[in-house]
Amino acid sequence: MKPEHIAEQIDVAGHLVSICSIGNGNVNDTYLAVFRTHFSEERIIIQRINHRVFPKPEWIMENLRILTDHCHEQLLAESESADRIWQLPRIVMFRNGQDFFRDPAGDFWRGLTLIASATSYDVAQNAEHAFEVGTVLGQFHRLVSTMDPDGLRDTLPGFHETPRYLAGYDELLENPDVVALIESSVELRGVSRFVNDRRQLAHVLQRAIDSGELMHRLIHGDPKVSNIMIDDDTGKGTAIIDLDTVKSGLIHYDFGDALRSLCNKAGEEPSDLTAVKFDLDLCEAFVRGYMIYAREFLTENDRNYLYRSIQLITFELGLRFFQDHLRGDVYFKVKRPGQNLHRAKVQFRLCESIETRRNKIVEILESAF
């Protein structure tokens, strides 16, 4: 069904006056629908969930109900003492009485309230923006730190478990055609060599879990800078969105992924790889903001692995992009051939930059405590 036909199934006052595609997500298709009455207007986010990525999308909605009910209740209880209005999207019901809609083709749709008068950015705007991104993620981690991490469904088994991605890559290398493809290209050989040189890095956080040094909590799963909403009027962070990947995991993956995304001012897909650098000023500002709330729950062992988390998640994402390129672009959406390969090279370039700045990053992290 067309998005406008789905929008007509939303249980909201008013008439549909427009619907348009928004965002540049790599997984789901997202639209903004505008409904109007004679005296008001409602703006609703409508998304088609990619069932190839999320084979059980109904679990996403179950998780989202549990998560938002918990967070909204806690935010309401703390609202009088808060320095801002913290927000999370609310699920919007369909006319069928459910919080999702399956069309005749089997596609899975859902509706969410729009976080209005707020903007997200694909790249860091300045140090103040970085501080607010850190504040929002720290607040989110604090809010969910009291929830049972096993109380939500695992919608993406193996997600953010770097050894599994490395094992998947090794399975690919058992295919003679893939090996021949890599060997036929200087570019692919270079990327493959980068992976091989950092094989031991893939196991760092998993070993810390196995030894009992680190424990699972609820994580966002994709806290990149574009998922942080900044209030247009106050300039303060107000919400974290795109909650489909919330699950039990290591908060280190969230911490590292946020910094990976934020501190590369060149963005996710710059044409010039030499522009890819890890910005220390943005890192310092983010860490200051994050620690306002994170000091409540971070253990000493948690702190010891924060640098490794930044390095590891950048390597992991590059590895995932590279695998998807070798598999024929079956996970991340692409608009042109070789796009996932370029994405992988960007992440590996950033990983190198993080490694060369290790001492400075560690210094920033230690000074935050």
N, C-alpha and C positions, 0 to 999 in steps of 0.2 A: 504494500500500500504506500501511497505517497505521504510525505510528512504532513501535508495539510489535512489529509483524511484522518491521520492519527490524532492530530490536534483537535479535531472535532469530537473526539471521544473523551477528551479531558473534561472532568467535572469541575468547571470553573465558570463564574458568572461572565456574561458578555458574549459578544460575537467575535469570531476570529477575523482580524483585519489584515494580518500579515504573518508570514513565517519565512525565515531565511536561515541558511547554513551559517554557523559561526565556529570559531576555534580552529585549531590546526592539530588536533589530537591524532596520535598514530594508531589508535585502536577503534574507538566508537565514533559514530556519526552524530553530530550535535546540531540542534536547531533552536532558534529563539522564536517563540510564538507570542504574538501580541493579541490580547482580547480586550474589547472595550464595551462599556455600557454607556448610558447617557451621562454618567457622572463619575466614572472611574476607569482605571486601566489595570490589567494584570499582565505581567510578562512571565512566561513559563519556559523553562528549559526542557526540551524534549530530546531524548536520546534513543538511538537504536543500538542495543548492546551487541557487540561482536561475539556471536556464539561460537565462533572458531577459537577465540581467545578464552571466553568464559562459557564453558560447556553447560553450566548450570546457572543461568542468569537469575533464576528465582532465588538462589542462595544469596546473590548480591543484595536483593531487596530485603530478604530476611535480616542480613547483617546490618543493612542501612537503617532499618527500623529500630533494631536494638541499640545501635550506636547513637543515632540522633536523639532517641528518647532519653538515653542516659545523659548525653552532653547538654541537651536543651534544659533538662531538669536541673543540672548542676549550674549552668550559666544563669538560669533564672534565680536560683537561690543566692548566687553571689553578685547579682546585678547591682545592688545598692552600693557595694564597695569597689566595684570595678572601675577602671580608668577609661573605659570605652564600652560600646555595645559589641560584644563578641557574637558572631553569627555562625550558623551552619545551615545549609539548605534543608528544606522540609519536603517530604515526599508529597506529591499531588495525586489524588485519587482519579481513577477513570470512571466513566459512567456505568461500567459493568460491576462496580463495587470493589474492584481490586486495585492494587497499587502498581499494576503493570498491565500491558495489553499485548496479546499475541495476534498478529495479523494472519490472514489466510495463507500467506507464504511461509509462516512459521517464525517470522522475525519477532524479536522481543523488544518492546518499547517501554519507556518509563518517563514520568514527568517530575520535575523538581522546581521549587521556587528559585527565582533569580535573586542573587545577592545584589540588590540594586544600589545605585550611586557608589559603586566601587569598581575598581579596575585591576586587572592582572596584567603583568608585563612578561614578555618572553625573555628579556635580559634585565640585569640589575640597572637601575637608574642612577643610583649613587649610594653612599655609605648609609644614609638615613633609611633608604629603601631596604638595604641588606639587614639593618638592625630590626626593622619591622617584620621581615620575613622570618628571622630567627625567633622573634617574640611570638609570632603566630604558631610556629611549629612547637616551640617549647610549651606554650599554653595547651595545644592539642595533646601533646604527650602527657602533660599533667592531668588533663581531663580524663584520659582513657587509662591512666596508670592504676586506677582503682578497679578497673574491670577485669574479669577473668579472661585471660588471653585465649583460653580454650572454649569460651562461650560463643564465639563466632565460627561460622563455617569457613573452611579453607577453600576459597573460590579459585585459587591458583596454586595447586600443590607444586612445591619445588621453586616457587617464585622467590627470588633473592636468596637462593642457596647456591652460591658460586660454584662449589664442587660439582653440582649437577650440570651446570652449564658447561663446565670443562669436560665432564664425561660425555655430554651430548656432542661436543665438538670432536672428541676422540672417536665417537661412533661414526661421525661423518667421514673422518679420515680413513675409516675402513673401506670406504667406497673408492675403488680405483679411479672412477671418473672425477671425483672431487679432488683426489690427489693429483691427477693429471692436469686439472684446471688450475690448481695452485702452482704447480711446477711450470706451467706455460706462461706465467706472468711474473715479472719482476715485482710489480706492485703487490700482488697477492702473497708472494714469497716473503716480502718484507713484513706484511701484517702477520702472517703465520709465525714468523720468527719472533715478533714481539710477544705473541701469546706464549710461545714455548719458553722464552726467557723468564716468564713470570708465573710459571706453573705453581710454584710453592705458595705464592701469594693467595691463590684461590682458596686455600684451606685454613687461612689464619683464623677467621672468626668461627668457623665450624669447629675447629679444635678447641677454641676457648669455651664453646658450648659443651662439647664433650667432656671437658675437664671440670666443668662446673663453675668456671670463672664468670661466665655470662649467662643470663637467663632470658627466656622469651617474655615479651610483653606484647601489647597490641601496637601495631605500627600502621602508618598511613600507606606505605608501600610505593608512593610516587609523589613525594613532596617537592617537585621541581618548582622553580620560581614562578612559572605561569599558573600554578595551582594555588597561589596565595593572593587573596583579594585585599586591596588597599583602599580604604575609605577615601572617596574623592574630596570630601569636605574637611576631614581632619588630618589626612595623610597617615593615619595609623592603620596597622594591619587589622582586619576585621574577621576574616574567615579563611579556612582552607577548604578547597573543593575537590571534586573528583575522588570520591570515597570508595570506589569499587574495589580497590586493592587492599583495604583495611583487613588485617589478619594478624595472627600470632607470628611473631618474628623478633628480630633484634632491632632495637631502636637505632643501632649503629648504622644500619642500612639507610634509614630515614635521614639521620644526621649527615652522613656522607653524601647522600644523593642530593640533598638540599644545597650543600656547599659546592658539589660538582656542577650543579645547574647554575647556581647564583654567581660563582666566582669566575666563570668564563664569559667575559663581556663580549666575546666574538659571537656568542650564540651557539646553538646546536649544529648549524649547518653553514658555517662561513665558507666562502669560496677560497679564501686564503688561509691555509693551515698555519702559517707563521704568526697569524693574529691570535691564535689560541694560547692563552696563558692563564694561570691560576692567580687571581688578584688577591694579594694579602690584605689590603685595606678592607675589601668587602668581607673577607673571611673574619677579620677581627671584629667588624661591626655585627655580623651575623652571630658570632659566638657570644658577644656581650648580650644581645637580645635573647638568645636561646637560654642562657644560663639564669636569667631572671626567674624562670619557672622550673627549669630542669634541675637546679640544685636540690630541689625537694626529693627527687627520686634517684638521681644518679649515684651509683656506688663507686668506690675507688677502682674496682676492676673495670667498670664501665668507662671510666675516664682514661684508663690505660690503653684502651683500644680505639679511641676516637680518631687519632691520626690514621691508623690502619684502615678505618672505615671509609675515609675520604679516598684513599688510594685504591682500595679494593672495589668500591662500587663503580668507580670510573672505569677500571679494568673490566669489571663484569658487564657493564653496558656495552662497551666496545666489543667484547666477546660475543654478546647476544646479537648485535648488529652484523658482525662478521658471519656468524652462523647463519643468520637469516638470508644474507646475501648468497651464501653457498647453497642454501636450500631452495633458492628461487623466490625469495621475498614472500614468505607465507604468513608471517606474523605482523611485522610492522608495515603499515601502508606506505607505498612509494608512488611518486609521480613521474619518475624517470629511471631508466636502467642505471645501476651502479649507485643509487642513492644510499642504500644501506651500507655499502662498502665505504662511501665517503663519510657517513655517520660514524662508522667504526674508527676510521683514521682520525677523526676529530677527537674522539674519546681517548684514543691511545696517545695522541699528542698532548692532551690535557693531563693524562696520567704521568707522562714524562715530566711535565711542568710541576706537578704536585711533588714528585720525587726529588726534583732539584731544589725545592723550597721546603724540604722536610724540617730542617732545624727551625726555621722561622715559624712554620705552622705549629710545631710542638710548643714553641715558646708562647704563642698566642693562646693555645689551649691551656697550658699550665698557669698562665697569668689570670685566666678567667675564674680560677677556683680560689 
